[in-house]
Amino acid sequence: MKTRWRGLACLGLCAVLAWFLAEAGEIRRAAAEALALCGRSVVPALFPFLVLSILLVSLGFGELVSPHLAGLMTPLFRLPGCASSALLLGLAGGYPVGAQTAARLYQKGELTRGEAERLLAFCNNSNPVFLISVLGAGVFGSVRTGVWLWLIHILSALLTGLVFRRSGESASLQYVTRENTFQNRSFFAALVEAVQGGLTGMLSVCAFVIFFYVLAAPLAALGGRLGPLLVGLTELFSLTPLLAADGFSFVLAAGCAGWGGLSVLCQTAAVLEGSGLRLRSCLLGKVLQGLLSAALALALRGWVLG
């Protein structure tokens, strides 16, 4: 079975390679556009958050906030309070900051494997700058619409976490067994590690954005509603030029932001590489969050766009 699927995958990749060779000029143009997009939007919006998230976790941010937010994280999501750092940084920093923070917490021993994988289902989220500025102001011409997209995104993430709490055990008895390690961490050593880690993560993110931007180019040519839908399922940044200021685009933008796209899943897989955590929970969580986001946007579109 594995050999057959590997053979089919190779045939598909050969077809993509043939397409790349046949349309070399268009591929080069699309890659150049994606590279400019990374320099103009992706790197400025994401790199500082990647560095900051690594630095905060290295210095014990999760351990510091754990006692204060355990009263929310434990009864709501059956997770220790330190898990709130991944949720907060993921909501503020965008993909894949939340996943990276969850992986760091697991590697530092602050979360068990089961806790970290349940956290991955709802902590990896879109950047508010993208939702409010790029989608809201840029596409719909309204910051208010962007704020609503952000609120829908947050609510769908929290609802996803509530759904996944059923598969977990209460974390309330686990705090006493976890040691605080941040006191022994040098700030400058942590800063160097954070900048290096942020650079590595940023290169990975940009590489996936460029590759999937190129793959999404022919999907955009399909037009109608199918083209934007397929592009949004593939790569989120490539969707924005295809959206209009209407109800369908509002629902599609919300749903695709919740899903994140295949590009985001690959970025998440890259930051989880070597951590020991599986991508499965994140994949299921993003599917659920995308559906919940689309449903909420469908219910609210008449009032928001009114």
N, C-alpha and C positions, 0 to 999 in steps of 0.2 A: 504494500500500500504506500509506504513512504517513498519507494523507488518510483512508483507511477506518478505520485504528486510532484516529486522532484523533476521528473521528465517533463510534465506539463508546465511546470514553472519555467524550466529552461526554454521550452518552445515559446512561451509567452514573452520571455525576456529577449529571445532572438527576434521576435516580431517587433518589439519596442526598439531594439537596436537598428533593425532595418528601417523603421520609421525615422529614427534619429538621423541615419545616414541620408535617407531620401529627402528629408526636410532640414538639412543642416543649417541653412540660413535662418529659417524660422526658429529653430531650436536655439541658435546662438542669440537671436534677438530676444526670445523669451527669457533665456538665462541672464542676459544683460539687464532686462527689466527687473527680474527677481533680485539680482545683486544690488541694483540701485534701491529697490524697496527695502532690502536689509539695511543698507547704509543710512537710508532716510528715516525709516520707521522702526524696524525690528530691533536693531542694536541699541539705539538711544532709549527705547522704551523698556528693554528687557535686561541689558547687561548690568546696570546698577542694582537692579533687584536680585539678580543671580548672585552677585558678590555679597550684597547685604544679607541675603538669606543664609548663605554659607557661614558668614561671619557671626550672625546672631546665634545660629545653632551651635557653632564651635565654642562660643563664649557662654553657652548655657541658657539661652533665652527660653527654651522649652521648659527647663527646670525652674526658672524664675517665675514664669507665668502659671506653672502647673497648680500651685496651691490656690491661686486666685480664680482660675477658670475651671477647676475640677467640678465645681458645683453646677456648671452648665454642660461640659463635655461628657461627664460620666452619666448623668441621668438621661440626657438626650441621645447620645451616640455610643454609650458604653465604652468610652475611651478615656484615658488619663488626661489630666489638664494640659500636659505638655503637647498633646496632639493639636491643641488650639493654635500653636505657632505655625504649623503647616497650613492649617485652614486660613488663618489671617494673612500669612505671607502669600499664599496661593491666590487669594482674592485680590490682594493689592498688586502683586508682581506679575501675574499672568502665567500662561503656560511656558515651561514646565516647572516653575518655581515650587509649587505645592508638592509635586511628586518628588523633586529633589530634596526638599526639606523633610518629607516623610521618610525617605531613604536614609538621610543623615541621622534622624532620630532613632531609626532601627539599628543602624550601624553603631551608634553610641550606647545602645542597650537601654534606651529610654522607652522603647515600645517593643512588644513581642512581635513575632512575624504576623500572627493573625490580626493584631491591632493595626499594624502598619499597612497591611493589605486592605483592610476595611477602610482605613483612612484614605487610601489612594482612590477609593471609589468616589469621593466627593471633595477632596482638597485641591485638586488640580483644575484651575479655572482661568478664565480669560481676564486680561488686563482691563481695568476700568477705563484707562485712556483710550483703548481701542473701541470699547463699547460706547463711551460717551462722546469722544471727539471724532473718531474715524467714522463710526456708524451713525451716531446720533446727529452730530453737527454736519459731518461731511456728506452723508447719504440722504438723511431725512431733513436736513436743514434746521434741526431743533435739538438743543442741548437737553431739553425736557424729555424728548423721546429717547435720547441716549441714556439718561438717568433711569428711565423705566426699563430699558433693556438690561441695564446693570442690576436693578432691583429684581427683575425676573430671573436673571442669572444666579444671583445670590440665593433667592428663595428655592429655585430648583435644585441647587447644590445641597442646601440644608435638608430638603425633602428627600433627596437621594441618600443622604447620611442616615436619616430616620429609617428608611427602608432597609439599609444594610446593617443597622444595629441589631436586627433580629438574629443575625448569624454570629453575634459576639457575646462573650461573657462579661459580666460587670467588672470594671477596672478598679473598683473602690478599695480593694484589699491589696493592691499592688504597689502603692506608693512607698511603703516602708522598706521594700526590698531593692529600691533603685537608688543608687548612690549619686550624689551631686559631684560632678567632675569639673565644672566650669572654673572653680577657684584656682586650679592648677594650670590653667591654660594661659600661655603668654599671648597678649593682645597682638603683638607684631607678628608672631608666628602664625596666629589665626588669620591675620589680615593677608599675609603672603599666600597662605593656603586658599583663602577665599577668592583673591584676585586670580590666581592660577586656575582654580576650579571654575570660576565664572567664565574665564576665557575659553576653557575647554568646552564648557556647556554651550557658550555662545556660538562657537564654531560649528558645533553639532547642530544647533537649532537653525543657523543660517544655511547649512548644507541641505537640510531637509526642506526648508522653505524654497530654496532654489530648485531642487529636484522635483518637488511636487508642483511647483508653479509651472514648470515646463510640461509635466504630465497633464496638468489641468487645462492647458491652452486649447487643445482640440475640443474639449468638453464645452468650453465657453462658446465655441462656434455653432453648437447645436441650437442655440437660441431658445425662444419660448420660455417655459418654466422648467423644462427638463434640464437645459444647460446650466443655469444657475444652481439648481438643486445638486447636480452631480459635481459641479465645481466646489460647492460648499461642503459636501461630504468628503472631498479630497483635500482641499487646502483653503483655510479660512481667509487669508489675506487676498487671495485671488478672487474671492467672491465680491468684494466691495465695488469694483467697477461695473458689475452686472446688476446691481440692485437699483430699484426705483423707489420713490417716496410713496409707496402704496401699502395696502394691508398685507398682500402676499409677501412682499419683501420684508415687512416687519416680522411676520411669523417665521419666515425662512432665516432671517438674520438671528433671531433669538434661538431657534432650534439648532442652527449650525454652530453658533457660539457655545451652546451647551455641549454639543457633540465634540467640537474641536477640530475634527478632520483626521484623515489618515496621517497627515504630516505630524500633527500633535501626538498621535499614538506612537509614531516612530521616534519622535523627540523624547517622549516619556520612556520608551523602551531603552533609549540610549542612556538616560540618566540613571535608570535602574540597573543597568548592566553591572554585574559584579556585586550587587547589593544583597542578592539572595531572595529578593522579592519578585513575585510573579506579576505579569501585566494583566492577568485575567480580571481581577477585581476592578482595575481602572477601566478596562474595556467595557465591562458590564455597567459600571457606574456612568460612563460617558454616554452610552446608549440611552440609559434611563434618564439622565439629566437632559439630553437633547430632546427626548419625547416630552418630558415635563415642561421644558422651556417653550417648546412649540405650542403645547396645549394652553399654557398660561398666556402666551402672546396672542393666541387665537381668541381667547376669552376677553382680552383687554384691548385689542387693536382698535375697535370702534371708539372706545373712550379715549385712548392715548392719541390717536391720529385725528379724532373728532374734527 
